[in-house]
Amino acid sequence: MKVHHGGKMGDLVLALPSIRAYAREHGSVDLITSALCVPLVPLLWECPYIKEVHIDATQPYEADGKVLLQWNYFKNKEGINLSPQPSFREEEAPYYYSDCYSRALDVTPLAEDYMIFPSLVNNRRWFASHEVFYKGKSQSKMKTIVVAPECESVSEMSVSAWQDLIDRLYEAGFSIIVIGKNKENCFSFCTDLRGQTTIPTVARIISESHALIGSHSFPMQLASRIEVPTFCFQEMILTLDRANPLHCNTVYFDEKGFESSPNYYLKMIKGDQCVSA
């Protein structure tokens, strides 16, 4: 079966559990996606539930009001359209943004389907379960925290807030790696890899880290799918996943110290507790 998804990388990551559930019942799929997802293709090739990956660069990622223009990519029964719709993010939407893919495919993803990149999960489990000895001494594992401060869809936290977070993590003995595309400002007490890595490289760095702290963006979506404890810091807490176990290992904060608990209700906690968590 051919499946079309014309969104961004983070949107595609949200769709992959449903695509994997569909493939489990009907066989591997041919995935057609947008040029925005080209950096993700090497990881998609590693997914056993995807047979082929095709890039369609003919249709831009544009919205006509509340509808993406590539929504009707397939006509009749040529394939399945999974392009995300901006209207699904709204409170009055008929169902939540995170549910639209499973409804379109008529599947119910199992827990195993949320493990969308098995190779990254295996990579993480391998490094976590093996103890390395050198000259008879056990080598301590790096206490690495990946920080991903950038976000295209929602307002980002201030640079000073991210630096404050990095300072506290550094004081707690963690090694901090900052990832992203734009190096418009400088952070101290960290290894800043922004603009110097590919998506597959970043994915493996994340898979071997203690945790990821970031904005609501692709790195956060990825980390939450490969068994990495994930913390989302955002000025505005998104409610699109509040009824879905999509981010079962993701905790949401904002700059003032709100936390979204596993059942997605908000409660106030202190900033120190954010860093401790």
C-alpha positions as CSV (number, residue, x, y, z in Angstrom):
1,M,0.0,0.0,0.0
2,K,1.1,3.5,-0.7
3,V,0.9,6.1,2.1
4,H,1.4,9.8,1.6
5,H,2.4,12.2,4.3
6,G,3.3,15.7,3.2
7,G,4.2,17.3,6.6
8,K,7.3,18.2,8.4
9,M,9.7,15.7,10.1
10,G,8.0,16.0,13.5
11,D,4.6,15.5,12.0
12,L,5.9,12.3,10.2
13,V,7.3,11.0,13.5
14,L,3.8,11.4,15.0
15,A,2.3,9.4,12.2
16,L,4.8,6.5,12.2
17,P,3.3,4.5,15.1
18,S,0.0,4.3,13.2
19,I,1.9,3.4,9.9
20,R,3.7,0.7,11.8
21,A,0.4,-0.6,13.2
22,Y,-1.1,-0.6,9.7
23,A,2.0,-2.5,8.3
24,R,1.7,-5.1,11.0
25,E,-1.7,-6.0,9.7
26,H,-1.3,-5.4,5.9
27,G,2.4,-5.6,5.2
28,S,5.1,-3.0,4.7
29,V,4.2,0.3,3.0
30,D,5.6,2.6,0.3
31,L,5.9,5.9,2.0
32,I,5.7,9.1,0.0
33,T,6.6,12.2,1.9
34,S,7.7,15.8,1.4
35,A,11.1,17.4,0.6
36,L,11.0,18.6,4.2
37,C,11.7,15.0,5.3
38,V,14.7,14.4,3.2
39,P,17.1,14.5,6.2
40,L,15.1,11.8,7.9
41,V,15.2,9.3,5.0
42,P,18.3,7.3,6.1
43,L,16.5,6.5,9.4
44,L,13.3,5.6,7.5
45,W,15.3,3.1,5.5
46,E,16.1,1.3,8.7
47,C,12.4,0.8,9.5
48,P,11.3,-2.8,8.6
49,Y,7.7,-1.7,8.1
50,I,8.6,0.7,5.3
51,K,9.4,-0.9,2.0
52,E,10.3,2.2,0.0
53,V,10.6,5.9,0.6
54,H,9.8,8.4,-2.1
55,I,10.1,12.2,-2.0
56,D,7.5,14.4,-3.6
57,A,8.9,17.9,-4.1
58,T,6.1,19.0,-6.4
59,Q,3.7,20.1,-3.7
60,P,4.8,22.8,-1.3
61,Y,4.0,22.7,2.4
62,E,1.3,25.4,2.3
63,A,-2.0,25.8,4.0
64,D,-5.1,27.2,2.3
65,G,-6.9,28.4,5.4
66,K,-7.1,25.4,7.6
67,V,-6.4,22.7,5.0
68,L,-3.0,21.7,3.6
69,L,-3.0,21.8,-0.2
70,Q,-1.6,18.3,-0.5
71,W,-4.4,16.7,1.5
72,N,-5.9,14.9,-1.5
73,Y,-2.6,13.5,-2.9
74,F,-4.2,10.2,-3.7
75,K,-7.5,10.0,-5.6
76,N,-10.0,7.1,-5.2
77,K,-8.2,4.1,-3.8
78,E,-4.7,4.7,-5.1
79,G,-3.3,5.1,-1.6
80,I,-3.9,6.6,1.9
81,N,-3.6,10.3,2.6
82,L,-2.1,11.1,5.9
83,S,-1.0,14.7,5.6
84,P,-1.6,16.5,8.9
85,Q,-4.1,19.4,9.0
86,P,-3.6,22.6,11.0
87,S,-7.3,22.5,12.1
88,F,-6.7,19.2,14.0
89,R,-4.7,21.3,16.6
90,E,-7.7,23.3,17.6
91,E,-9.8,22.7,20.6
92,E,-13.0,22.3,18.5
93,A,-11.4,19.7,16.3
94,P,-13.5,16.5,16.0
95,Y,-10.6,14.5,17.4
96,Y,-7.1,15.2,18.6
97,Y,-4.2,15.9,16.3
98,S,-2.4,12.8,17.6
99,D,-5.4,10.6,16.8
100,C,-5.9,11.6,13.2
101,Y,-3.4,9.2,11.7
102,S,-4.8,6.0,13.5
103,R,-8.3,7.1,12.5
104,A,-7.4,7.6,8.9
105,L,-5.7,4.2,8.8
106,D,-8.4,2.5,10.9
107,V,-5.8,1.0,13.3
108,T,-5.1,1.0,17.0
109,P,-1.4,1.2,17.6
110,L,0.0,-1.2,20.3
111,A,2.8,-0.2,22.7
112,E,5.3,-1.8,20.4
113,D,4.2,0.3,17.5
114,Y,5.4,3.4,19.2
115,M,9.0,2.1,19.0
116,I,9.2,3.5,15.5
117,F,13.0,3.3,15.0
118,P,14.0,-0.2,16.3
119,S,17.7,0.4,15.4
120,L,17.9,3.4,17.6
121,V,16.2,1.6,20.5
122,N,18.5,-1.3,20.1
123,N,21.5,1.1,20.0
124,R,20.3,2.7,23.3
125,R,19.7,-0.7,25.0
126,W,23.1,-2.0,24.0
127,F,25.0,0.9,25.5
128,A,22.8,0.9,28.6
129,S,23.1,-2.8,29.3
130,H,26.9,-3.4,28.8
131,E,29.6,-2.4,31.2
132,V,33.0,-1.6,29.8
133,F,36.2,-2.3,31.7
134,Y,39.6,-0.8,31.0
135,K,42.6,-2.2,32.9
136,G,40.3,-3.9,35.3
137,K,38.3,-0.7,36.1
138,S,34.7,-0.1,35.1
139,Q,34.4,2.9,32.8
140,S,31.6,5.2,34.0
141,K,29.0,6.1,31.4
142,M,28.8,9.7,30.3
143,K,26.0,11.7,32.0
144,T,24.9,13.4,28.8
145,I,21.9,15.6,28.5
146,V,20.8,16.7,25.0
147,V,19.3,20.2,24.8
148,A,17.2,21.2,21.7
149,P,16.0,24.7,22.2
150,E,14.7,25.5,18.7
151,C,11.0,25.4,17.6
152,E,9.4,26.6,14.4
153,S,5.8,26.1,15.4
154,V,5.5,27.6,18.9
155,S,7.2,30.5,20.7
156,E,10.6,29.4,22.1
157,M,11.8,30.1,25.6
158,S,14.2,32.9,26.1
159,V,17.9,32.4,25.6
160,S,18.6,33.3,29.2
161,A,16.1,30.7,30.4
162,W,17.9,28.0,28.4
163,Q,21.3,29.1,29.7
164,D,20.0,29.0,33.2
165,L,18.9,25.4,32.6
166,I,22.3,24.5,31.1
167,D,24.0,26.1,34.1
168,R,22.1,24.0,36.6
169,L,22.6,20.8,34.6
170,Y,26.3,21.6,34.4
171,E,26.5,22.2,38.2
172,A,24.7,18.9,38.7
173,G,27.6,17.1,36.9
174,F,26.0,16.5,33.5
175,S,27.7,16.9,30.1
176,I,25.4,19.0,27.9
177,I,25.1,18.8,24.1
178,V,23.1,21.5,22.3
179,I,21.6,20.5,18.9
180,G,19.7,22.5,16.3
181,K,20.2,24.4,13.1
182,N,20.5,28.1,14.0
183,K,23.6,29.3,16.0
184,E,22.4,32.9,16.4
185,N,23.5,33.0,20.1
186,C,26.1,31.3,22.2
187,F,25.7,29.0,25.2
188,S,28.4,28.4,27.7
189,F,29.2,25.2,29.7
190,C,28.1,22.9,26.9
191,T,29.2,21.4,23.6
192,D,27.3,23.3,20.9
193,L,26.7,21.2,17.8
194,R,24.1,23.4,16.2
195,G,24.5,23.5,12.4
196,Q,27.2,20.8,12.5
197,T,25.3,17.5,12.4
198,T,22.9,15.5,10.3
199,I,19.6,14.0,11.5
200,P,21.0,10.4,11.7
201,T,23.9,11.6,13.7
202,V,21.7,13.6,16.1
203,A,19.4,10.6,16.4
204,R,22.2,8.4,17.7
205,I,23.5,11.1,20.0
206,I,20.0,11.3,21.5
207,S,19.7,7.6,21.7
208,E,22.8,7.3,23.9
209,S,21.9,10.3,26.2
210,H,20.5,10.3,29.7
211,A,17.6,12.5,28.6
212,L,16.6,15.2,26.2
213,I,15.3,18.6,27.1
214,G,13.8,20.7,24.3
215,S,11.1,22.7,22.7
216,H,8.1,21.1,21.1
217,S,9.9,20.1,17.9
218,F,11.4,17.1,16.0
219,P,14.1,16.2,18.5
220,M,11.5,16.0,21.3
221,Q,9.2,13.9,19.1
222,L,12.1,11.5,18.2
223,A,13.4,11.1,21.7
224,S,10.0,10.2,23.1
225,R,9.8,7.3,20.6
226,I,13.2,5.7,21.4
227,E,12.9,5.2,25.2
228,V,14.7,8.4,26.1
229,P,13.3,10.4,29.0
230,T,12.0,13.6,27.4
231,F,11.3,17.0,28.9
232,C,9.5,19.7,26.9
233,F,10.1,23.3,27.9
234,Q,7.7,25.7,26.2
235,E,6.2,29.0,26.9
236,M,2.8,27.6,25.8
237,I,1.8,24.1,26.8
238,L,0.3,22.3,23.9
239,T,-2.8,20.3,24.6
240,L,-2.9,18.3,21.4
241,D,-1.8,15.1,23.1
242,R,-3.6,15.3,26.4
243,A,-5.9,12.3,25.7
244,N,-3.4,10.1,24.0
245,P,-0.4,8.1,25.3
246,L,1.7,9.5,22.5
247,H,4.3,11.0,24.8
248,C,4.1,8.5,27.6
249,N,7.7,9.4,28.7
250,T,7.5,13.1,28.0
251,V,7.0,15.8,30.7
252,Y,6.0,19.3,29.8
253,F,7.2,22.5,31.5
254,D,7.0,26.1,30.7
255,E,9.4,28.9,31.6
256,K,7.5,29.7,34.8
257,G,7.8,26.1,36.0
258,F,4.5,24.4,35.1
259,E,4.5,20.6,34.7
260,S,2.1,18.5,32.7
261,S,1.7,15.3,34.6
262,P,1.2,11.9,32.8
263,N,-2.5,12.5,32.7
264,Y,-1.8,15.9,31.1
265,Y,-3.3,18.0,33.9
266,L,-1.2,21.0,34.8
267,K,0.2,21.7,38.2
268,M,2.6,24.3,39.5
269,I,6.0,23.3,40.7
270,K,9.1,25.2,41.5
271,G,11.9,25.8,38.9
272,D,14.4,23.8,41.0
273,Q,12.1,20.8,40.7
274,C,12.1,21.1,37.0
275,V,15.8,20.7,36.8
276,S,15.8,18.0,39.4
277,A,13.3,16.0,37.4
